[in-house]
Amino acid sequence: MIEVGRKVGTVGFPMARSRVLAAVDVVELTEAEDSLPKAAIGYKWRAEAPSTVGFTMLAPRALVETPGPRTAVTGDRSAYGDLKPSSENVALFARAAAFARAVEARAMVLVTPPSVSPAPSSVAQMSAFFAAVDRGDMDLVWEPHGAWEHERAAAFAREHGIVLAVDPLRDPPPAGDAAYFRLPPFAAMGSRMGVYDLERLAEAAMAFERLVCVFATARALDDARNLKSLLAGGAVEPSDEESEDGGDDGDEEDEEE
């Protein structure tokens, strides 16, 4: 379950793993999206990470999309995807949950494509899936795409005990004690996030006792550092455009892996 406190970090590792783990509170692991690691790998990653850093994880893509011919799956390939309550999907979720427990992930994030729609048949299928899987004490986080209106998605999440992932710069977070902010690549338009947007994020974050905020922006680690600073009462570092020389700010070694 998402812990009490406001945890800020990145989606995946936008640069060297050691640098990210030294700077953030949480990382949303993306490795399970296409190839689910074994639980033993999860135990290893948890042991190697600082105790101050927590994890969430992106759910396997095969839960929400029919796997392609090159994706290794067991059973009927057509039974995967679209959050069907099939034995194949339920078993895949159980394996993902085992990895989540090993790495001590606080939440599993399900990002659904437009094919998982608010049509009655799709909604009924989703409801059956969430009733069929054993989530234990782990939060499920859902980021819908496609025809879902924000209020309809929030209502579905509330009905099923799910945390709706939101970009609070675009949609208001549903009321409650827990929230999951997920900032997509286009949120910062290719550079660091500006002070105004970071202050809006900080204001939205203060409404929740339990919060995870992760950035998938172009300068994700910078954005995470700056939001952490604001939440702690500090200042935001100037963006490249705001620096005196207009050049890089000394992060040359922060290259992607």
HELIX and SHEET records of a PDB file:
HELIX    1   1 ARG A   17  ALA A   23  1                                   7    
HELIX    2   2 GLU A   31  GLU A   33  5                                   3    
HELIX    3   3 ALA A   39  GLU A   48  1                                  10    
HELIX    4   4 ARG A   61  LEU A   63  5                                   3    
HELIX    5   5 ARG A   77  ALA A   79  5                                   3    
HELIX    6   6 SER A   87  VAL A  103  1                                  17    
HELIX    7   7 PRO A  120  ALA A  132  1                                  13    
HELIX    8   8 HIS A  150  GLU A  159  1                                  10    
HELIX    9   9 PRO A  185  ALA A  188  5                                   4    
HELIX   10  10 VAL A  195  ALA A  205  1                                  11    
HELIX   11  11 ALA A  220  LEU A  231  1                                  12    
HELIX   12  12 ASP A  240  GLU A  242  5                                   3    
SHEET    1   A 9 GLY A   5  VAL A  11  0                                        
SHEET    2   A 9 VAL A  26  LEU A  29  1                                        
SHEET    3   A 9 GLY A  54  LEU A  58  1                                        
SHEET    4   A 9 ALA A 105  THR A 112  1                                        
SHEET    5   A 9 ASP A 139  PRO A 144  1                                        
SHEET    6   A 9 VAL A 163  VAL A 166  1                                        
SHEET    7   A 9 ALA A 178  LEU A 183  1                                        
SHEET    8   A 9 ARG A 210  PHE A 215  1                                        
SHEET    9   A 9 GLY A   5  VAL A  11  1                                        
END                                                                             
